Amino acid sequence: MAALRRLITGNPKPSSLIPPSLLICRRGIASKLFVGGLSFHTNEKGLVDAFSQYGQVMEAKIVTDRVTDKSKGFGFVTFASEDEAETAMTEMNGKALNGRVIFVDYAKPTQNLGGGMPIARGPPEPATKNE
């Protein structure tokens, strides 16, 4: 186990209380940006074009409604490095894109809230009168 720790962290002593897996996961989140206030006409190519001047864009995703397949007005941009993401965030936050002022922040990690299909409960029970 110690050899594996040395290989991953480059540190022979377990001086850090944070496991390396969390650090790697955190690095991935830090290079992903949330972009809100998007115009409904903005597409993923337009998002890549706008943000690529600040670094290498790995992925751009606009969140759409499942039923209508129309934009919900926000999306995510993933950069190759944290520095590029930070530069893009400071430069693009508050700027206009396709006629709308956008706001940019670091993306928060997703939480599994047990989503999925809701439980079907059926119609309510009829009220009974006690005489």
C-alpha positions as CSV (number, residue, x, y, z in Angstrom):
1,M,0.0,0.0,0.0
2,A,2.8,2.4,0.8
3,A,4.4,1.7,-2.6
4,L,1.1,2.5,-4.3
5,R,0.8,5.7,-2.2
6,R,4.4,6.8,-3.3
7,L,3.6,6.1,-6.9
8,I,0.4,8.1,-6.9
9,T,1.4,11.1,-4.7
10,G,5.2,11.1,-5.1
11,N,5.4,11.4,-1.4
12,P,6.9,8.5,0.6
13,K,5.1,9.6,3.9
14,P,1.4,9.7,4.3
15,S,1.5,13.3,5.6
16,S,-1.7,14.4,3.8
17,L,-5.0,13.5,5.3
18,I,-6.7,13.9,1.9
19,P,-6.8,10.8,-0.2
20,P,-5.2,11.1,-3.6
21,S,-8.4,10.0,-5.3
22,L,-10.2,13.0,-3.9
23,L,-7.5,15.3,-5.2
24,I,-7.7,13.8,-8.7
25,C,-11.5,14.1,-8.6
26,R,-11.3,17.7,-7.4
27,R,-8.9,18.6,-10.2
28,G,-11.4,17.4,-12.8
29,I,-14.1,19.5,-11.2
30,A,-11.9,22.6,-11.0
31,S,-11.5,22.7,-14.8
32,K,-15.2,22.5,-15.5
33,L,-17.2,25.7,-15.6
34,F,-20.9,26.4,-15.2
35,V,-22.2,29.0,-17.8
36,G,-25.6,30.5,-17.0
37,G,-27.8,33.0,-18.7
38,L,-27.3,31.6,-22.2
39,S,-29.4,32.6,-25.0
40,F,-31.8,29.9,-26.2
41,H,-30.2,30.2,-29.6
42,T,-26.6,29.5,-28.4
43,N,-25.4,26.0,-29.5
44,E,-22.5,23.9,-28.3
45,K,-20.3,25.1,-31.2
46,G,-20.9,28.7,-30.3
47,L,-20.0,27.9,-26.7
48,V,-16.7,26.3,-27.9
49,D,-15.9,29.2,-30.2
50,A,-16.5,31.8,-27.4
51,F,-14.4,30.0,-24.7
52,S,-11.6,28.5,-26.9
53,Q,-9.8,31.8,-27.0
54,Y,-8.9,31.2,-23.3
55,G,-7.6,27.7,-23.7
56,Q,-8.2,24.2,-24.9
57,V,-11.9,23.3,-24.6
58,M,-12.3,19.6,-24.0
59,E,-16.1,19.6,-24.0
60,A,-19.0,22.0,-24.2
61,K,-22.5,20.9,-23.2
62,I,-25.7,22.8,-23.2
63,V,-28.4,21.4,-21.0
64,T,-31.7,20.7,-22.8
65,D,-35.2,19.8,-21.8
66,R,-35.9,16.1,-22.3
67,V,-39.3,16.6,-23.8
68,T,-38.9,19.7,-26.0
69,D,-35.2,19.3,-26.7
70,K,-34.8,23.1,-26.3
71,S,-32.0,24.8,-24.3
72,K,-32.6,25.4,-20.6
73,G,-30.3,28.5,-20.8
74,F,-27.3,27.0,-19.1
75,G,-24.4,24.7,-19.8
76,F,-20.9,23.5,-19.0
77,V,-17.5,24.0,-20.5
78,T,-14.6,21.7,-19.6
79,F,-11.0,22.9,-20.0
80,A,-7.8,21.0,-20.3
81,S,-6.3,22.8,-17.3
82,E,-7.3,24.7,-14.2
83,D,-5.4,27.8,-15.2
84,E,-7.3,28.0,-18.5
85,A,-10.6,27.5,-16.7
86,E,-9.8,30.3,-14.2
87,T,-8.8,32.7,-17.0
88,A,-11.9,31.9,-19.0
89,M,-14.1,32.4,-15.9
90,T,-12.6,35.8,-15.0
91,E,-12.7,37.0,-18.6
92,M,-16.1,35.7,-19.7
93,N,-18.1,36.4,-16.5
94,G,-20.5,39.3,-17.2
95,K,-19.8,39.4,-20.9
96,A,-22.4,39.3,-23.6
97,L,-22.8,36.2,-25.7
98,N,-25.5,36.1,-28.4
99,G,-27.2,39.1,-27.0
100,R,-27.4,37.9,-23.4
101,V,-25.1,38.6,-20.4
102,I,-23.7,35.3,-19.1
103,F,-22.3,34.4,-15.8
104,V,-19.6,31.9,-15.3
105,D,-18.5,30.0,-12.2
106,Y,-16.9,26.7,-11.2
107,A,-19.2,23.7,-11.7
108,K,-20.2,22.0,-8.5
109,P,-20.0,18.2,-8.3
110,T,-23.2,16.4,-9.0
111,Q,-25.0,14.8,-6.1
112,N,-27.0,11.6,-6.5
113,L,-30.3,12.3,-4.8
114,G,-31.8,9.0,-5.8
115,G,-33.4,10.6,-8.9
116,G,-35.0,8.5,-11.5
117,M,-38.6,7.6,-11.9
118,P,-41.0,8.8,-9.1
119,I,-42.9,6.2,-7.2
120,A,-46.5,5.8,-8.4
121,R,-48.8,6.0,-5.4
122,G,-52.2,5.9,-7.1
123,P,-55.2,8.0,-6.3
124,P,-55.8,9.2,-2.8
125,E,-57.9,7.1,-0.4
126,P,-61.5,8.3,0.0
127,A,-62.2,10.0,3.3
128,T,-64.4,7.9,5.6
129,K,-66.8,9.4,8.1
130,N,-67.0,7.9,11.5
131,E,-70.6,8.0,12.8
